[in-house]
Amino acid sequence: MKKDFYEILGVDKSADAQAIKKAYRKKALEFHPDKNPGDKAAEENFKLAAEAYEVLSDPDKKAKYDQYGHQAFEAGGFGGGHHMNMDDIFSQFGDIFGSAFGGGGFSGFGGGGARQARAKGSNLRIKVKLNLEDIANGVEKKVKVKRKVQAKGVTYKTCATCNGQGQVMRVTNTILGRMQSASTCPTCHGTGQIIDKKPAEADAHGLVTAEETVSIKIPAGVVDGMQLKVANKGNEAPGTNSIPGDLIVAIEEVEHEFLKREGENLHYDLYISFPEAVLGISKDIDAVNGKVRIKLEEGIQSGKILRLKGKGIPSLNGYGSGDLLVHVNVWTPKNLNKEQKAFFEKSLQEENFEPHPEKSDKSFFEKVKDMFS
């Protein structure tokens, strides 16, 4: 597992946006590839710093990172810059550096000059349904995905408009003299390449639709609505230097028949008869990973909550598991025969059947308060 993003940038969790930006600029300048040519360790640290800044500079992603931790990021739960490549970093964060490298922000590898854009395919989105057992244990799902891929036999050639640079230069006469500016090539859209030859079944971009089985590793503890990302399993893009989009996986939690989820805790309603409450009994209840036997003491009261430690959902950040809370409900019969009714009528006169709550017996409102505190 990678280091914590706060550690990578050298800031604490209370750092504001300006402090995070300043820390990132310092780290990226230190490990920039122009400053460390051929140094793979520096390149990896450069990418780590960009990943850290990409998450911590976004308030929504930062909040998720603080709540779920680094394991959720590794699973792709935040979308965006997971495993960013150099081109993504240069195009996304170049303005932070101003003229630090040759008057043009990021100048790329090995000195200044215009960087050729890399075409990236579009993302695909699917929804995966998970039951509580899948969520509690983690699961690997195999899904069939239809995605655009480059057709076999398609070839590309250098764009004649920009000579493969991805940019075209324009000279404009102004009152201050001749001004030169660069803009994205309108022919190749910045990729520096156009289609040379393509098979008949390919579309205008040299792509065809293909079905592929994709394996998705889903960590334990995911929540309904969370989005995971499978890198490079979206649509491909034209060009020999292009990179595929990503497959975005939305998690849909299927409701359990007996268990109700509340964060990492689970709730179970256990109904027992009046004789069972009086005499005490052992019961098998449904937990997320099978049956669990619990023992109810004699005279157990309706509304009592039994807490089974660690029998809930694992924490997504790897810090233990939640609990299973068993809510005891004493079922009152609605129809009695004559003998049963006579027994209870006689019991009305007996002191032993009078309610005598102990000081340790919490009220309903106290129990609710304890659950949410």
N, C-alpha and C positions, 0 to 999 in steps of 0.2 A: 504493500500500500504506500502511496506517496505521502510525503510530509504534509502536515496541516498547512493550508493556504496562508494563514496568518504568520506561521513560522517562515514560510518561503519569502514573504515580503518583509518580514521583520517588524510587524506591527501587532498590537493586541486587538481584542474584539471591540474595544471602545473607540478605535480610531475612526475619524470622520472621513468623508469622501476625499477631501484635499490631502490628508495625510496618507491615505491609501495610494492616491495618484502619485504623490511625491516619492513614496517608497518604491512603487513600480518603476518609475522613471530611473531611479538610482540603480535598481537591480538590472534593468534591461540595458542601460548604458554600460554597466560592468560586464555583462555577458554577450553584448551585441556581436554578431558574427564578423562584422567589419573590423572589430577590435581584437577578435580572437579567431583569426582565419585557421580553419582545419581543426579546431579544438572541439571535439564531440561533446565533452563534458560541459563546456561553456554553452554549446548549442542547446543541450538538454535543459540546463538551468534557465536559458533564455525562454524556452517554451514553457517551462514550469511557471516562471514569473508571469508570462502572458495569460496562462490559464487561471492563475490566482487572481490577477487583476480583472479578467473577464467576468468572474463570478462576484468578487467582493465589491466591484464598482457598480454593480446592478443591485438596487435595494431589494428587489423581489428574490433574486438568486441568493443574495447574501443572507436574507432571512431564512430561506430554505436550508442553506449550508449550515447556519447556526443551529437550526432545529434538528436536522437529520444527519449532519456530519459528512465526512469525506467519502464514506462508503456509498452514500447516495449519489455523489458526484461521479464516482467511478462507475456506477451502474448506468450513468447517463440520465439521471433524474432531473437535471436542470436544463437540458437542451443546450443549444449554443455551442461554445467553443471547446467542447470536450476533445482532447487530443488535437489541438490546433496545429496546422502546418505553418511554415514560414510565410507563405503568401497571405494567409488569413491574418497573421499578426501584422505584417507590413501594411496591409490595406486598412486594417481596423484601428490600429493604434499609432500610426505614423505621425499624426498631428501632435502627439504628446511631446515629441522630441524636437520640434521646431527645426533649427538649423544645426543640430548636434552632429550630424553626419553629412557634410557636404551641401548644406543649404537646401536639402529637399526632404527633411525628415529621415525616414529609413531609406538608405540607398541600396539596400540589398546585399548580397554576398559579393565580397571582393571589390568594393569601391562603388563610386557613383554611377549614374546612368539610369535611364528609364527601365522600370521593371515590367516585364510582359505579364499581363494578367492571366491567371489560370481559370478556365471556365469550370464552373461547378454545376453538377446536375441538380435538379429539383429534389426536395425531400418527399418521401412517401409517408403516409400516416395510416396506421391500423389500430384496431382495438382488440385487446386480449382479455377474455373473461377468466377470473381466478376465483376459486373457492377458498374458504378459510384455511383448509389444509395446505393448499398451494402457498398461501401467503405466510403461514407459520413456518413452513419448512424450506421455502425457496423452491423454484422449479425451473426446468428447462423446457421451453415450448418450441415446437417446430411448426412453422407456418409457411404456407405457399403464398408467394408474393409475385405479382406481375409488375415488372420494371422495364424501363427503356434501357437498352444496351447498344453499344456500337455494333453494327452489322459486320459479319465476317466479310472480308474483302474490301471494306471501305478504306480509302486512302485520303490523305490530306496533303496540301501543299502550302508553301509560304504565301501569305497574303501579299499581293503585288501593290496594294494601296499603301500599306505601311512598311513593306519590306520585312515583315515578321516582327516588328517592334511593338505592335499593339496600339501605337499612338501615332497621330499625325501632327506635324508642326504647322502652325499658321503664323504668318507675319502680317501685322496690321500697322498701317501708318497712322500715327496719332500726333497730336500737337507737341508731344514730348519726343517724337522720333519714331523709329520702327520698333514695335514691340512683338516679341516672339512668344507664342503660347502653345501648349500641348493639349490635345484632347483625344478621347478614345476613338479608335479607328471605326468609322461607320460600316465598313465592309465586314470585318472579322469580329467586331464588338470587343476588341482588346485582346483576343487570344493569339493573334499573329498567324492564324491558319484558316484556310477555307477548304471545302471539300474538293478533292481532285476527281476521284471515281467512287461510285457507290453501286451496290447491287440493286436490282429492280424492286425488291421487297422493302428496301429501306425508305424512310421518309426523307424530307428535304434536308434534314440534319445528319443523315447517315445512321439513324437509329432504328431499331426494331424492338418489338415487345417480346419479352421472354419470361417464362415462369420459372421461379427458383424457390427452393425450400431453404428457408433461413432459420437458423437456430438462435433462440433468444434466451439468454440466461437471466432469470429474474431473481433478485436476492430476497431473502426473507424479510418481512416487515414492511413491504410496500403498502401504499394506501390508495384508496379509490381516487381516480383522477390524476394520479402521478403519471408523468410521461418519461419513459426511458428512451435511450437512443442507441441504435445499432449503427455504428459508423460505416459509411461507404456502401450501404445496402439500399440506397434510394436510386433514383434514375441516374444513368450516366449522361455525360455531356459530350458534344463533338470535340475532336482535337486529340492529338497524341499526348498532349501535356495536361489534359483535363483530369478532374477528380470527380467521383460520383457524389451524389447527395447522400443523405442519411435516411434511415428508416426510423420514424418516430412511433413509439409503441405506447398507447394510452391504456392504463390499467383500469379495468372495470371489476369491482368486487361483487361477487354473487352472494346474496344474502343467505345465511345459514338457517336451517330449519329451527334450531333450538338456541344457538348462541348469538348474542348481540355484541358487536364490537364497539368499544369506546377507546379510541387511541390504541394503546398496547394492551389494555385490559379487556376481558371478556365477561359477559354477564349471562347467567343461566337461572331461569325460573324453575325451582323445584317445588312441586305440589305434593303434599303428604296428607294422609287422612288424620282425623282427630285421634283415633286410637294409636296411630304411629307417633303422633306428637306426644301423647301421654306416656307411652311405654318406651319410646326410643327405638331406633331401627338403623340398619346399615342400608345404604342406597348406592346403586351404580348410576353415575351421571355422565352425560356426553361432554368430553373435553375435545380440544381441537385435534388431538392425536390418539383418540380412542376413549375407552371407558375409564373412569376413575371412581373408586369406591370411597365413600365418606360415611362416617358414623355420626348419627344424630343422637344427642343425649336425651335422657328422659325429661319430659316437661319442656321441650324446646318450644319457643314462642314463635308465632307467625310474624314475619318481618325480619327475623334474624338473618344477618348476612355472614356467610362463611367465606373466608378468603383463602384460596389455594395459591400459595406463592409460586411464581414462575410457570404457571400453567396457562398463561396468556400468549400474546403475540411477541415474538422477538423484536427487540429494538433494531431499527434500520441501521443505526450507527454502531451496532455491535455491543451495546452496554446492557446485557441481560435481557430478560423477558418480562412482560407484564403479568398480571395475576388473573385468576379466574374467580369471580365473585358469584357465589351461589346464594340466591335469594330464596329463603324458606317461606312457603305459603301454606298455611293449614287450610285444607278444603273443608268447608262446612256443608254437611249433607242437607238437601232440600226436602227429601221425602223420607219419613221414618215410619216403621211399623208400630203397632201398639206397644209392644214390649220395649222397643227402643225409646219411644216417646215417654213411656212411664218412667224409665230409668232416668232420663234427663229432667223430668218434672220433679222427681224425688231429689235429684242432685241440686236443684235450685235452692233447697233448704240447707244444704251442707256447706259449711264454711270453707272446706277445702277447694270448692269450685268458685269461690269469690276471687276476683282479681286482686293480686297483691304484688304489684310491680316493685322490683327492687331498685335501689338508687342507681345500680350499675346498668339497669335496662334503659337504653337510650330511646328517646321519642323518635317518631318518624322524621321530624324535621332535623333532629340532630344527626340521624343516619344519613340523610340527604346531604347535609353540610359536610360530614366526614368524607363522603364519596367525592365531593368536588373540591376539597381542600388539599 
